[in-house]
Amino acid sequence: MDSIRIKGGVPLTGSIAISGAKNAALPLMACGLLTDETLTLTNAARLADLATMTDLLSQHGITVEWQGRAIHLGGKITNNVAPYDIVRKMRASILVLGPLLARVGEARVSLPGGCAIGTRPVDLHLKGLEAMGAKIELDGGYVNASAPQGLHGATIVFPFVSVGATENLLMAASLASGTTTLKNAAREPEITDLARCLIAMGATISGLGTDTLIIEGVKSLHGATHAILPDRIEAGTYACAAAITGGNLLLENARAADLGAVLHSLRDAGVAVTEEPTGLRVCRANGLHGVDVMTEPFPGFPTDMQAQFMALMAVAEGASMITETIFENRFMHVPELNRMGARINVHGSSAIIRGVRQLSGAPVMATDLRASFSLVLAGLAASGETTIARVYHLDRGYESVEQKLAACGARIERIA
């Protein structure tokens, strides 16, 4: 397996182009199951997770053609089974369940895998589909779903916010008969991006950006062209890279509106973030100081930025506390950061970080997608050399990491 070697201590300067969002692209690709016509997605990033979704859709009969930054999806569904050997690689594979059920009335989808950061059950997906008329059975690690009479509208109140369930039911409801109302729906920018794509395909959806989405089902959807929004998590990650190295970066295409809570926390920590015509400029305004954050559904601080912000707080003056409320097992990067000289103690769902003046390079191991970049950030700021193993996690969600960082002065290389 590949590893990444970093010789730290270099302030990053220059510009980094923010790629299309992974968390938006995956449900958008699943929309290819909702029509026989061609759906074209532009601004797509070359990521391992998108390759996995390509494999999954292809075995359903969908033709997936990449042309540069564009993905063209089209064709008829010939297979309604999403097999374990593909689904185990990525949790977002469950997003084919709603579209398959809506289009062909039957689906057999393996229970999903992905990063080992918590249980992340799919019961909200299944209960929502049952409310829309689906019959659901669990058998041998698979979800067997059928709707021989088609799906119908329903009012679904989520007991807690779920991005994946909101996406799955939003797609399914677009082809259901009648009106579906999703209450306490996720409000993430990726949800709004999905809704806009569905509207371009002929869906009728209102309430975009709110916690109540109303979908008037239509008989069929048609092809469309849709640009994937910039990746707010990648933007936030590279903002932390500028701050932790004392550098100055222009994050091209980054959108402040998608990063509200992250930008607020960065500014409280002493990081200057200014909007420019082509993106966001990030640099240290003065010394870094510790701030407390708690992960919450959007517009709160995203769980996908928790590990990266922890690396930043590891070198901030004073103490800080990060509380994780979304996933119960998302502090696996803490022992690895401590190997590099960080002073972090975990108490239940909170981590107490006491900032140190300097981290030191060490061999470390990535444990999940976002944790892997927290180690990259620590390595960029550390004295000496850091080697990060198991970087296949990184490739799932970050495009051309070494190239983007090296272009801004980082001493970084991938070792096969």
C-alpha positions as CSV (number, residue, x, y, z in Angstrom):
1,M,0.0,0.0,0.0
2,D,1.1,3.6,-0.7
3,S,2.3,5.9,2.0
4,I,2.9,9.7,2.1
5,R,6.2,11.2,3.3
6,I,6.2,14.9,4.5
7,K,9.1,17.0,5.7
8,G,7.3,19.8,7.6
9,G,8.0,23.3,8.6
10,V,7.2,25.1,5.3
11,P,4.5,27.8,5.2
12,L,2.1,27.1,2.3
13,T,1.7,30.0,-0.2
14,G,-0.1,30.2,-3.5
15,S,-3.5,29.0,-4.7
16,I,-5.3,25.7,-4.6
17,A,-8.3,24.9,-6.8
18,I,-11.1,23.3,-4.8
19,S,-12.6,20.3,-6.6
20,G,-16.2,19.2,-7.0
21,A,-17.7,17.9,-3.8
22,K,-17.5,14.1,-3.2
23,N,-20.5,14.2,-0.9
24,A,-22.5,15.9,-3.6
25,A,-21.3,13.8,-6.5
26,L,-22.3,10.4,-5.1
27,P,-26.0,11.1,-4.8
28,L,-26.0,13.0,-8.0
29,M,-24.5,9.9,-9.8
30,A,-27.3,7.8,-8.3
31,C,-29.7,10.1,-10.1
32,G,-28.6,8.4,-13.3
33,L,-30.9,5.5,-12.2
34,L,-33.9,7.8,-12.3
35,T,-34.0,8.3,-16.1
36,D,-33.2,6.5,-19.3
37,E,-31.9,9.7,-20.8
38,T,-28.4,11.1,-20.3
39,L,-27.5,12.9,-17.1
40,T,-24.3,14.9,-17.4
41,L,-22.5,16.0,-14.3
42,T,-19.7,18.6,-14.6
43,N,-16.9,19.6,-12.2
44,A,-16.4,16.0,-11.1
45,A,-13.3,15.1,-9.1
46,R,-11.3,11.9,-9.8
47,L,-11.8,10.1,-6.5
48,A,-11.8,6.5,-5.4
49,D,-15.4,6.8,-4.1
50,L,-16.6,8.1,-7.4
51,A,-14.8,5.1,-9.1
52,T,-16.7,2.8,-6.7
53,M,-20.0,4.4,-7.6
54,T,-19.1,4.1,-11.3
55,D,-18.6,0.4,-10.8
56,L,-21.9,0.1,-8.9
57,L,-24.0,1.9,-11.5
58,S,-22.3,0.0,-14.3
59,Q,-23.4,-3.3,-12.9
60,H,-26.9,-2.0,-12.7
61,G,-26.8,-1.4,-16.5
62,I,-26.0,2.3,-16.5
63,T,-23.3,3.5,-18.9
64,V,-20.9,5.8,-17.1
65,E,-18.5,7.7,-19.3
66,W,-15.9,10.0,-18.0
67,Q,-14.7,12.9,-20.2
68,G,-12.2,15.1,-18.3
69,R,-14.2,16.7,-15.5
70,A,-17.6,15.5,-16.9
71,I,-19.5,12.3,-16.2
72,H,-22.2,11.2,-18.6
73,L,-24.7,8.6,-17.2
74,G,-27.4,6.9,-19.3
75,G,-29.1,3.7,-20.1
76,K,-31.7,1.3,-18.9
77,I,-31.6,-0.6,-15.6
78,T,-30.8,-4.2,-16.3
79,N,-30.0,-5.4,-12.7
80,N,-31.5,-4.4,-9.4
81,V,-28.9,-6.1,-7.1
82,A,-26.2,-4.0,-5.4
83,P,-23.7,-6.6,-4.4
84,Y,-21.7,-6.8,-1.1
85,D,-18.3,-6.8,-2.8
86,I,-18.9,-3.2,-4.1
87,V,-21.2,-1.8,-1.5
88,R,-18.8,-2.8,1.4
89,K,-16.3,-0.2,0.1
90,M,-18.5,2.8,0.5
91,R,-21.5,3.7,2.7
92,A,-23.0,6.0,0.0
93,S,-23.8,2.9,-2.0
94,I,-27.1,2.7,-0.1
95,L,-28.2,5.7,-2.2
96,V,-29.1,3.4,-5.1
97,L,-31.9,1.9,-3.0
98,G,-34.5,4.7,-3.4
99,P,-33.9,5.3,-7.1
100,L,-34.0,1.5,-7.9
101,L,-37.2,1.1,-6.0
102,A,-38.8,4.1,-7.6
103,R,-37.8,3.1,-11.2
104,V,-38.3,-0.7,-11.3
105,G,-40.3,-1.4,-8.1
106,E,-37.7,-3.8,-6.7
107,A,-34.2,-3.7,-5.2
108,R,-31.8,-6.0,-3.4
109,V,-29.0,-3.9,-1.8
110,S,-26.3,-5.0,0.5
111,L,-26.0,-3.2,3.8
112,P,-23.2,-0.7,3.4
113,G,-19.6,-0.3,4.5
114,G,-17.2,2.7,4.5
115,C,-15.1,4.3,7.2
116,A,-15.2,2.6,10.6
117,I,-16.3,5.8,12.4
118,G,-19.5,4.5,13.9
119,T,-22.6,2.3,13.3
120,R,-24.5,4.7,11.1
121,P,-27.6,2.5,10.7
122,V,-29.9,2.8,7.7
123,D,-33.1,2.4,9.5
124,L,-34.3,5.9,8.6
125,H,-33.9,5.1,4.9
126,L,-35.9,1.9,5.3
127,K,-38.7,3.4,7.5
128,G,-39.2,6.3,5.1
129,L,-39.5,3.9,2.1
130,E,-42.0,1.8,4.1
131,A,-44.1,4.9,4.7
132,M,-44.1,5.4,0.9
133,G,-45.5,1.9,0.4
134,A,-42.4,-0.3,0.1
135,K,-42.1,-3.7,1.7
136,I,-38.7,-4.2,3.3
137,E,-37.0,-7.4,4.5
138,L,-33.5,-7.9,5.8
139,D,-32.0,-11.2,4.6
140,G,-28.4,-12.3,4.8
141,G,-26.9,-8.8,5.0
142,Y,-29.1,-7.5,2.2
143,V,-32.1,-5.2,2.1
144,N,-34.8,-6.7,0.0
145,A,-37.3,-4.0,-1.0
146,S,-40.3,-4.1,-3.3
147,A,-43.1,-1.7,-4.3
148,P,-45.1,-3.6,-6.9
149,Q,-47.8,-0.9,-6.9
150,G,-45.2,1.8,-7.0
151,L,-44.3,4.3,-4.3
152,H,-46.7,6.9,-3.0
153,G,-46.4,10.2,-1.3
154,A,-46.2,10.4,2.5
155,T,-45.3,12.8,5.3
156,I,-42.1,11.6,6.9
157,V,-40.7,13.2,10.1
158,F,-37.1,12.3,10.8
159,P,-36.4,11.8,14.5
160,F,-33.0,13.2,13.9
161,V,-31.2,14.8,11.0
162,S,-29.9,12.2,8.4
163,V,-28.2,13.4,5.2
164,G,-28.2,10.0,3.6
165,A,-31.9,9.3,4.4
166,T,-32.9,12.7,3.2
167,E,-31.1,12.1,-0.1
168,N,-32.5,8.6,-0.6
169,L,-36.1,9.6,0.1
170,L,-35.8,12.8,-2.0
171,M,-34.8,10.8,-5.0
172,A,-37.4,8.2,-4.5
173,A,-40.2,10.8,-3.9
174,S,-39.4,12.5,-7.2
175,L,-41.0,9.5,-9.0
176,A,-43.6,8.6,-6.4
177,S,-47.3,9.3,-6.9
178,G,-48.6,12.2,-4.9
179,T,-46.9,14.6,-2.5
180,T,-44.1,13.7,-0.1
181,T,-43.2,16.0,2.7
182,L,-39.8,15.4,4.5
183,K,-39.7,17.2,7.9
184,N,-36.5,17.7,9.9
185,A,-34.7,17.1,6.6
186,A,-31.0,17.7,6.4
187,R,-30.1,21.2,5.2
188,E,-26.5,20.5,4.0
189,P,-25.5,22.4,0.7
190,E,-25.2,18.9,-0.9
191,I,-28.9,18.3,-0.3
192,T,-29.8,21.6,-2.1
193,D,-27.4,20.7,-4.9
194,L,-29.2,17.3,-5.3
195,A,-32.6,19.0,-5.3
196,R,-31.5,21.4,-8.0
197,C,-30.3,18.6,-10.2
198,L,-33.6,16.8,-9.7
199,I,-35.5,19.9,-10.6
200,A,-33.4,20.3,-13.8
201,M,-34.4,16.7,-14.6
202,G,-38.1,17.6,-14.2
203,A,-38.8,17.1,-10.6
204,T,-41.1,19.4,-8.6
205,I,-39.4,20.3,-5.2
206,S,-39.9,23.2,-2.8
207,G,-38.3,24.2,0.5
208,L,-34.7,24.1,-0.7
209,G,-32.3,25.1,2.0
210,T,-34.9,24.5,4.8
211,D,-35.7,21.6,7.0
212,T,-39.0,20.9,5.2
213,L,-38.8,19.6,1.7
214,I,-42.0,19.1,-0.3
215,I,-41.8,16.9,-3.4
216,E,-44.7,16.5,-6.0
217,G,-44.1,13.2,-7.7
218,V,-43.9,13.1,-11.5
219,K,-44.3,10.1,-13.8
220,S,-40.8,10.4,-15.3
221,L,-37.6,12.4,-15.2
222,H,-35.5,13.4,-18.2
223,G,-31.8,14.1,-18.9
224,A,-30.1,17.2,-17.8
225,T,-26.7,18.8,-17.3
226,H,-25.7,19.9,-13.7
227,A,-22.5,21.3,-12.2
228,I,-21.4,19.7,-9.0
229,L,-20.8,22.3,-6.3
230,P,-17.3,23.0,-4.9
231,D,-16.3,20.7,-2.0
232,R,-16.7,22.7,1.3
233,I,-14.9,20.0,3.3
234,E,-11.9,20.2,1.0
235,A,-12.0,24.0,1.2
236,G,-12.1,23.8,5.0
237,T,-9.3,21.3,5.1
238,Y,-6.9,23.5,3.0
239,A,-7.9,26.5,5.1
240,C,-6.6,24.6,8.1
241,A,-3.4,23.8,6.1
242,A,-2.8,27.5,5.5
243,A,-3.4,28.2,9.2
244,I,-1.4,25.4,10.7
245,T,1.7,26.2,8.6
246,G,1.5,30.0,9.0
247,G,1.0,30.3,5.2
248,N,-1.2,32.3,2.9
249,L,-3.5,30.4,0.4
250,L,-6.2,31.4,-2.1
251,L,-8.8,28.7,-2.2
252,E,-10.2,29.0,-5.7
253,N,-14.0,28.3,-6.1
254,A,-14.5,28.0,-2.3
255,R,-17.8,29.5,-1.1
256,A,-18.1,31.2,2.2
257,A,-21.8,30.5,2.5
258,D,-21.1,26.8,2.5
259,L,-18.5,27.1,5.3
260,G,-20.3,29.3,7.9
261,A,-19.5,27.5,11.1
262,V,-16.0,26.5,10.0
263,L,-15.1,30.0,9.1
264,H,-16.5,31.3,12.4
265,S,-14.3,28.9,14.3
266,L,-11.2,29.6,12.2
267,R,-11.6,33.4,12.8
268,D,-12.1,32.8,16.5
269,A,-8.8,30.9,16.5
270,G,-7.0,33.8,14.9
271,V,-7.2,32.9,11.3
272,A,-8.0,35.6,8.7
273,V,-10.5,34.5,6.0
274,T,-11.4,37.1,3.3
275,E,-13.6,36.7,0.3
276,E,-12.1,37.5,-3.1
277,P,-13.6,37.4,-6.6
278,T,-12.3,33.9,-7.3
279,G,-12.6,32.3,-3.8
280,L,-11.4,32.7,-0.2
281,R,-8.0,33.8,1.0
282,V,-6.8,32.3,4.3
283,C,-3.8,33.3,6.5
284,R,-3.0,33.7,10.1
285,A,-4.1,37.0,11.5
286,N,-2.0,36.5,14.6
287,G,-1.0,33.6,16.8
288,L,-3.4,30.6,17.0
289,H,-5.5,30.3,20.1
290,G,-7.7,27.4,21.2
291,V,-11.4,27.5,20.7
292,D,-14.1,25.0,21.5
293,V,-16.3,23.4,18.8
294,M,-19.2,20.9,18.8
295,T,-20.1,19.0,15.6
296,E,-23.7,19.4,14.5
297,P,-25.8,19.0,11.4
298,F,-25.5,21.9,8.9
299,P,-25.4,24.9,9.5
300,G,-23.4,23.7,12.5
301,F,-19.7,22.7,12.6
302,P,-19.4,19.6,10.3
303,T,-18.2,16.3,11.7
304,D,-16.2,15.9,8.5
305,M,-14.0,18.8,9.7
306,Q,-13.5,17.6,13.2
307,A,-10.2,15.8,12.7
308,Q,-8.6,18.5,10.7
309,F,-9.6,21.2,13.2
310,M,-8.2,19.1,16.0
311,A,-4.8,19.0,14.3
312,L,-4.9,22.8,14.1
313,M,-5.9,23.1,17.8
314,A,-2.9,20.8,18.6
315,V,-0.6,23.7,17.9
316,A,-2.8,26.5,19.2
317,E,-2.0,28.5,22.3
318,G,-4.1,27.4,25.3
319,A,-6.7,24.6,25.6
320,S,-9.6,23.7,23.5
321,M,-12.4,21.2,23.5
322,I,-13.9,19.4,20.6
323,T,-17.2,17.5,21.2
324,E,-18.4,15.0,18.6
325,T,-22.2,14.5,18.5
326,I,-22.6,12.8,15.1
327,F,-20.5,9.6,15.2
328,E,-19.5,7.7,18.3
329,N,-16.1,6.4,17.1
330,R,-14.5,9.4,15.4
331,F,-11.5,10.0,17.6
332,M,-9.3,7.3,16.2
333,H,-6.8,9.9,15.0
334,V,-6.1,11.0,18.5
335,P,-3.4,8.4,19.3
336,E,-1.7,9.1,16.0
337,L,-1.6,12.9,16.7
338,N,-0.3,12.2,20.2
339,R,2.5,10.1,18.6
340,M,3.6,13.4,17.0
341,G,3.7,15.2,20.3
342,A,0.1,16.5,20.6
343,R,-1.5,16.6,24.0
344,I,-5.0,15.3,23.5
345,N,-7.2,13.4,26.0
346,V,-10.5,11.9,25.2
347,H,-13.3,11.9,27.7
348,G,-16.4,10.2,26.3
349,S,-17.6,12.3,23.3
350,S,-15.2,15.1,23.9
351,A,-11.5,15.6,23.3
352,I,-9.5,18.1,25.4
353,I,-6.5,19.5,23.4
354,R,-3.7,21.4,25.2
355,G,-1.7,23.2,22.5
356,V,2.0,22.6,22.1
357,R,4.6,24.9,20.4
358,Q,5.8,22.2,18.0
359,L,4.8,18.8,16.7
360,S,7.5,16.4,15.7
361,G,7.5,14.0,12.7
362,A,6.7,10.3,13.3
363,P,5.4,7.3,11.4
364,V,1.6,7.3,11.7
365,M,-1.3,5.4,10.3
366,A,-4.5,6.8,8.7
367,T,-7.7,5.3,10.2
368,D,-10.4,6.9,8.1
369,L,-10.9,9.5,5.3
370,R,-10.9,12.8,7.3
371,A,-8.5,11.5,10.0
372,S,-6.0,10.8,7.2
373,F,-5.8,14.5,6.3
374,S,-5.5,15.5,10.0
375,L,-2.2,13.6,9.9
376,V,-1.1,15.4,6.7
377,L,-1.8,18.7,8.4
378,A,0.2,17.7,11.5
379,G,3.0,16.5,9.2
380,L,3.0,19.9,7.4
381,A,3.5,21.7,10.6
382,A,5.8,19.3,12.4
383,S,9.6,19.4,12.6
384,G,11.3,16.5,10.9
385,E,9.8,13.8,8.8
386,T,6.3,12.2,8.9
387,T,5.3,9.1,7.1
388,I,1.6,8.3,6.8
389,A,0.5,4.8,6.0
390,R,-2.8,3.5,4.7
391,V,-3.4,6.6,2.6
392,Y,-6.0,4.8,0.4
393,H,-8.4,6.4,2.9
394,L,-7.2,9.8,1.7
395,D,-7.8,8.9,-2.0
396,R,-11.4,8.3,-1.3
397,G,-12.2,12.0,-0.8
398,Y,-9.3,14.2,-1.7
399,E,-8.0,14.7,-5.3
400,S,-4.3,15.2,-6.1
401,V,-3.3,15.9,-2.6
402,E,0.5,15.8,-3.1
403,Q,0.3,17.8,-6.3
404,K,-1.9,20.6,-4.8
405,L,0.3,20.9,-1.7
406,A,3.6,20.6,-3.4
407,A,2.6,23.4,-5.8
408,C,2.3,25.6,-2.7
409,G,5.7,24.7,-1.3
410,A,5.1,21.6,0.8
411,R,7.8,19.0,0.8
412,I,5.5,16.0,0.2
413,E,5.8,12.8,-1.8
414,R,3.9,9.6,-2.3
415,I,5.8,6.4,-1.8
416,A,4.6,3.3,-3.6
